[in-house]
Amino acid sequence: MWRKAIPWLVLLGLLVGSHWWAYHQGKDVVTAAWRLADATRERNDSATFNDLQQRLRRQEAKAASQLLAAETNYQESLRHVEAEKNRLLADAVAGRRRLSVPVKAASCSPAGSATYGAGGSADPAPRAELSVEAAGFLVGLAAEADAVAVELNRCVDRVGGLGKRL
């Protein structure tokens, strides 16, 4: 009886062996395909990550150059305000520029004074000249206001130009 069963057992052994071999070959192929898919996905993710990093670096460089330009503009504007203030004060002290304010004309002429010009009318805009100290105060006050406007423009530039410059 064993003589008839031996060929069937050998055949069964070969069949089990071939199935075992096919299973392991298929498992190796699937494992290799998964590894390839993982490597491809990792490579694509790395490329995307590198692209995003480069884009971020370009944006950072652009923002840094804009901030530097805004800061340079701010410093130049402050120098301009200070130079204009100094120029106006120097002109006032040297007499090249006279600062004056309008004054209210007298309602009647003083006793014993001559009549006004040929037409009999008073100067339409009488003015009083400011002292050097008063001119210095007003020019300094105007320079402070200009410096505040420059500071506000700097804030607008830093926020990103969301508003209008002064």
Secondary structure, DSSP 8 states (H G I E B T S, - for coil): -HHHHHHHHHHHHHHHHHHHHHHHHHHHHHHHHHHHHHHHHHHHHHHHHHHHHHHHHHHHHHHHHHHHHHHHHHHHHHHHHHHHHHHHHHHHHHTSS--EEE----SS--TT----STT----SS-EEE--HHHHHHHHHHHHHHHHHHHHHHHHHHHHTS-S---
